[in-house]
Amino acid sequence: MNENITLTEAVYYILLSLTEPMHGYGIMQNVTKLSNNRVNLAAGTLYGALTTMQERSWIEAVPSSDESNSRRKEYKITPTGEAIVKKELVRLRELVNNGEHILEPALVGSNAEFACDFSRIEERMTQRTEGAQGMSDEDRRKKCAEKRRFSLSKQVLRGDI
């Protein structure tokens, strides 16, 4: 097995999806869901990747669990594929750890600069969200999502997460 395999995000999510037997359309939907809508596979891209992964023995075709459609192919990850995706996970963790190691001192040092700005922005966002009685449900959801993203950004810069 090649020690230096780097998976694309699409292949990574396809392999993760195939921990359970799944057909092509199900894989496409699951990849979109796992990636928070960042990765949207076209059928040609998916089936090209599935063919390549089968040739490398990372996945295998299995009998369809849908007896009404025996032509539908389902795929499942193989032990080789599991090893590949686990190696990729280790590689990704190393990337994140290296980035945190290098950037975290800079983020910790800059927290004081951002603290006042975050407090003022957070106060304005709270006022805008609380004053949302006349808003539609969709606008209210957007404001709440914006506030959650801001809160997460603040926690990252403080080093809480």
Steps between C-alpha positions, in 0.01 A plus 500: 500500500639841401593690816459845342142493377315830534127474448288768343217624716251325270676162522537538878126558540411221257708254703343622825155458345574141408541372854143389428400349164363777282396560140626789286222751563515429875876561493447834324246608761713381792815675374304826471367455853837404655675795336234753603413559132863577405542191283230428243589207277378473144413148387795477260747608769355255750499199269852579377619511861313178586664321205847618606440402863379155392812455287712588804294260718394782732132419445302208363163457337257303716160348420227762523282492809216630280353181356262695275793648308765232451686717244581764759858462622595562858853552622677445830845595628756217525759454777757655263271800450453534876877502547533770232236724658652451847843602366340808348340585833843481667643725226219754544546503879870567449415796273265645760745444786782666307279794412386543860856472628620774267198731506372462854764724663405771252131453578557506876707818470239671289207413729532821700467707183182322402336475842352852498390471138336163568315640801360793300405282203343237724293767677373636165418149375307425819301821462424420136393144582288602799335776297385250239130482593390625158731266308400197302600159637761466223660837585496414870674165425763683294568744784533216751735309266709817457520538876608134543773540234623815673504323836700211351750744344539669834567167674761407239684831541491470879643150471198336665470250215 
